[in-house]
Amino acid sequence: MEKEELLQKARKENQHGDERITYLDERSSSWSFRVIMSVLIVYDVVVWLIGPPYTDCYYYLHSFVQIGMFLYNLAQFYYTRKKSNFFFVIIFGVNAVYFLYWLVTGTFLCVVR
């Protein structure tokens, strides 16, 4: 569907006749999502090649990015209610729980040492 067709459909479904229609441009959001994911994957590979996660302080940044991606996908799913976004919410939710656990245990291990 073209953008104009979507706008026409939204105008027909608009109950109050208000011409101000909010439109989420999925092309730009999916483009930014791809860029963030590409950077995250490259960063992940570099971190794992450098050394184990407990010795690399930059791995904390990766954990925060994973949690941020989960929150980003959760917000996107909340606003669009698409099933494909729900799939990403589940994937990043599992990752976010894992990295949150790693942050807590990793920080604890660094303090104990």
C-alpha contacts under 8 A as a table, 3 or more apart, distances in Angstrom:
res1	aa1	res2	aa2	distance
1	M	5	E	6.25
1	M	6	L	6.75
2	E	5	E	5.25
2	E	6	L	6.40
3	K	6	L	5.14
3	K	7	L	6.25
4	E	7	L	5.01
4	E	8	Q	6.14
5	E	8	Q	5.03
5	E	9	K	6.14
6	L	9	K	5.09
6	L	10	A	6.10
7	L	10	A	5.00
7	L	11	R	6.10
7	L	21	I	7.83
7	L	23	Y	7.94
8	Q	11	R	5.10
8	Q	12	K	6.31
9	K	12	K	5.19
9	K	13	E	6.31
10	A	13	E	5.12
10	A	14	N	6.03
10	A	21	I	7.45
11	R	14	N	5.12
11	R	17	G	7.43
11	R	19	E	7.19
11	R	21	I	7.58
12	K	15	Q	7.94
14	N	17	G	5.75
14	N	18	D	6.97
15	Q	18	D	7.90
18	D	21	I	7.43
25	D	28	S	5.80
25	D	29	S	6.61
26	E	29	S	5.06
26	E	30	S	5.83
27	R	30	S	5.27
27	R	31	W	6.02
28	S	31	W	4.96
28	S	32	S	6.22
29	S	32	S	5.20
29	S	33	F	6.08
30	S	33	F	4.86
30	S	34	R	6.11
31	W	34	R	5.16
31	W	35	V	6.36
32	S	35	V	5.10
32	S	36	I	6.17
33	F	36	I	5.19
33	F	37	M	6.07
34	R	37	M	5.06
34	R	38	S	6.02
35	V	38	S	5.13
35	V	39	V	6.23
36	I	39	V	5.25
36	I	40	L	6.08
37	M	40	L	4.97
37	M	41	I	6.08
38	S	41	I	5.19
38	S	42	V	6.20
39	V	42	V	5.23
39	V	43	Y	6.00
40	L	43	Y	5.05
40	L	44	D	5.99
40	L	62	H	7.53
40	L	65	V	7.76
41	I	44	D	5.00
41	I	45	V	6.26
42	V	45	V	5.24
42	V	46	V	6.23
43	Y	46	V	5.15
43	Y	47	V	6.11
43	Y	62	H	7.69
44	D	47	V	5.21
44	D	48	W	6.23
44	D	62	H	7.29
45	V	48	W	5.23
45	V	49	L	6.14
46	V	49	L	5.10
46	V	50	I	6.17
47	V	50	I	5.23
47	V	51	G	6.53
47	V	52	P	7.87
47	V	53	P	7.38
47	V	56	D	7.49
47	V	58	Y	7.66
47	V	59	Y	6.84
48	W	51	G	5.56
48	W	52	P	6.31
48	W	53	P	7.07
50	I	56	D	7.99
51	G	55	T	6.91
51	G	56	D	6.75
52	P	55	T	5.83
52	P	56	D	6.72
53	P	56	D	5.26
53	P	57	C	7.72
53	P	59	Y	5.93
54	Y	57	C	7.43
54	Y	59	Y	7.87
54	Y	106	G	6.57
56	D	59	Y	5.71
57	C	60	Y	5.92
57	C	61	L	7.89
58	Y	61	L	5.33
58	Y	62	H	6.86
59	Y	62	H	4.98
59	Y	63	S	6.36
60	Y	63	S	5.04
60	Y	64	F	6.40
60	Y	103	L	6.87
61	L	64	F	5.15
61	L	65	V	6.19
62	H	65	V	4.98
62	H	66	Q	6.19
63	S	66	Q	5.14
63	S	67	I	6.33
63	S	96	A	7.49
63	S	99	F	5.21
63	S	100	L	7.04
63	S	103	L	7.13
64	F	67	I	5.10
64	F	68	G	6.01
64	F	99	F	7.90
65	V	68	G	4.85
65	V	69	M	6.04
66	Q	69	M	5.08
66	Q	70	F	6.33
66	Q	92	F	6.92
66	Q	95	N	6.66
66	Q	96	A	5.70
66	Q	99	F	7.28
67	I	70	F	5.09
67	I	71	L	6.39
67	I	92	F	7.47
67	I	93	G	7.82
67	I	95	N	7.55
67	I	96	A	4.64
67	I	97	V	7.97
67	I	99	F	7.43
67	I	100	L	7.53
68	G	71	L	5.08
68	G	72	Y	6.07
69	M	72	Y	4.89
69	M	73	N	6.10
69	M	92	F	6.72
70	F	73	N	5.22
70	F	74	L	6.04
70	F	88	F	7.95
70	F	89	V	6.12
70	F	92	F	4.76
70	F	93	G	5.61
70	F	95	N	7.99
70	F	96	A	6.40
71	L	74	L	4.94
71	L	75	A	6.12
72	Y	75	A	5.22
72	Y	76	Q	6.17
73	N	76	Q	4.93
73	N	77	F	5.98
73	N	85	N	6.59
73	N	86	F	7.93
73	N	88	F	6.49
73	N	89	V	5.49
73	N	92	F	7.78
74	L	77	F	5.14
74	L	78	Y	6.12
74	L	85	N	7.91
74	L	86	F	7.76
74	L	89	V	5.63
75	A	78	Y	4.98
75	A	79	Y	6.31
76	Q	79	Y	5.27
76	Q	80	T	6.06
76	Q	81	R	7.85
76	Q	85	N	7.05
77	F	80	T	5.26
77	F	81	R	4.98
77	F	82	K	6.13
77	F	83	K	8.00
77	F	85	N	5.25
77	F	86	F	6.08
77	F	89	V	7.49
78	Y	81	R	5.65
81	R	85	N	7.44
81	R	86	F	7.77
82	K	85	N	5.39
82	K	86	F	6.58
83	K	86	F	4.94
83	K	87	F	6.53
84	S	87	F	5.19
84	S	88	F	6.79
85	N	88	F	5.11
85	N	89	V	6.20
86	F	89	V	4.85
86	F	90	I	6.31
87	F	90	I	5.29
87	F	91	I	6.39
88	F	91	I	5.01
88	F	92	F	5.94
89	V	92	F	5.36
89	V	93	G	5.63
90	I	93	G	4.93
90	I	94	V	6.25
91	I	94	V	5.44
91	I	95	N	6.42
92	F	95	N	4.82
92	F	96	A	5.79
93	G	96	A	4.99
93	G	97	V	6.19
94	V	97	V	5.26
94	V	98	Y	6.25
95	N	98	Y	5.06
95	N	99	F	6.08
96	A	99	F	5.15
96	A	100	L	5.85
97	V	100	L	5.06
97	V	101	Y	6.10
98	Y	101	Y	5.16
98	Y	102	W	6.18
99	F	102	W	4.74
99	F	103	L	5.97
100	L	103	L	5.03
100	L	104	V	6.31
101	Y	104	V	5.24
101	Y	105	T	6.13
102	W	105	T	5.18
102	W	106	G	5.43
103	L	106	G	5.10
103	L	107	T	5.77
104	V	107	T	5.34
104	V	108	F	6.09
105	T	108	F	4.94
105	T	109	L	6.06
106	G	109	L	5.07
106	G	110	C	6.20
107	T	110	C	5.09
107	T	111	V	6.23
108	F	111	V	5.16
108	F	112	V	6.18
109	L	112	V	5.12
109	L	113	R	6.20
110	C	113	R	5.34
